[in-house]
Amino acid sequence: MPSYPPDIWFPNLGIWFRRIPVYVFSIGNFAIYWYAFFIVLGIICAALLAFWYAAKTGQKVSDYMDLLILGIILAFVGLRLYYMIFNWHQFRGRNVILAFFNLREGGLAIYGGIIGALLAGYIISKRKKIPITTIVDTAGPSLALGQAIGRFGNFFNREAFGGYTDNLFAMRIRVDQAMYTTPELLERVYTFAGVEYMQVHPTFLYEAVFNFILVTALVIYRPHKRFDGEMIFLYMLGYGLARFFIEGLRTDQLMFFAIPASQIMSILFVLIAAVMLFMGYTGRLKKPEPAPAKKNRRRKK
């Protein structure tokens, strides 16, 4: 048991954190949030993974630098638009352009970012005359890595959690610090040292851990792929399945006609991936070309 009231507490693991900052630093009205820090860190690590594989396979790293720049722009647009569209009641009657850029009030949705990144890949493939399958096989695992790292920003923001649980990873979060609450969560409040806590599923952690596993599996499997484009469909299948179940635990869902929008998108991801993987494994899609044989060169004496 902690001897002081922590900000976040994992009671069944015996882990607690006190004074978790929201900002990396702040000067006057200017502040760098930990949330933004982890998003940027995720982008950097994802880009480095793609650059490494591009160099390893003899591609131009500069092409993927161009993809990074365009991908950041379109992913940001997708992140924000997706959130605004499925949370329109919050923005109705307001200046849409000003609301779009007002990130201080929150509101980024990962599926919108994925769609934006895939669109960037398609545009670069056309401009650079690179097969789209080459791009997605190179950059696909990077999507999972960026998401895994970026999710830790939710920890510092005290958000993206689920309903009540008492499982091993149950997380207690201060009611006065949580980004949002629900009547159901407030029905079961724990008090410690005069501070009230909700006990919830740390769904951001579930997703982060799964994505670390997913990117590791994709990187290990990638040299053995059976058809071009397989990496992106394996990513879509894995992430779609995991997100469908994780989304069902969350209490901050974006809704579409009373159905969580991200669960609908997860189902679409899984269906598309399943069909394309079936076509690939049954020989209906292009198989990867064998790597050119290395010439043996005699060393001059």
Steps between C-alpha positions, in 0.01 A plus 500: 500500500632847417557736791359795302219548247648419155367637170471155341508170681507136388385339828522136389854548370614711797611784269415866550604832352492832680492843339478392137552820298281592205770726352860428406558867578306826482599864459216740560210394279724281286524134599627175353272215603625149569218387270659690210847380601401134467325559169815662361718226648276237341528671160880517526537134598253389233691699235835356608364146473374568146828671401698204631300248299507717187879522517527129572297413192677741265226761480549875505470622857423846362172366359394402850609838634253652254241249619568605860436867426181439303393230743525733801283758324230260379505294819442814706211601274355150531548486877312824550228459236410150617454626854299804392271304268408240760479757778316766301270606784805659665577715194155579361450875459867584542762623254613165360845619391581654838365190676714277277821664616398541863678191627515623858145374547610155390359279232718270286379161376758241396299342218488835324878518525540151353277590206697821444832313510375239250383779270846656521653166405274479194590854389873438539473172309345687206742793510813288544376211286559255784260205531259570784562147626870584543414808702252327732730203553777742598294739713221273626672381819590861576132581547480254788821632657386862483166411656661298779722789607239770447251326729715580805396862457153390616654396831626852569170647379296269727279388212413209267403265780210259534234401746541341840719193543682321778735302277877488547552823304218699660593868520377752756497858382415812699147615424606865512771440237323268254426650160143372522279291725177306462215448748582128504861561601398745771270239653808310621750752636791412728628749754861503616657773715202722428529461120235331284603248232326318217620147423511433126638298211823668377395450139778726371747256658327197348527657155861609549612152610313333215654734244851432631430128455353562156792705368747242633312218327475693172871588494599138571260363240563761228798322332273197453198678352308300242368781280553871446288712731460226759643714781229764490223242496652311793520831685137583418386154608692502827426857597139479391433193715675642805343845471150353460518332842694781670255759369217305660659567841545874454267761646591786262383349173413705193156378396338448160128432535551359851785274384864577585652642181837337564338159531339551160835601355665200668251265335569662161876462554461133591271420207721676244814338642343153513389519137836629377698248703283219363566623147870527569535158656305337218729648234272776371741780596856568390764297679815681615786498254808314623787718612773532234788259557817657628796470270809337640793732461857386538706717724805651330826410658 
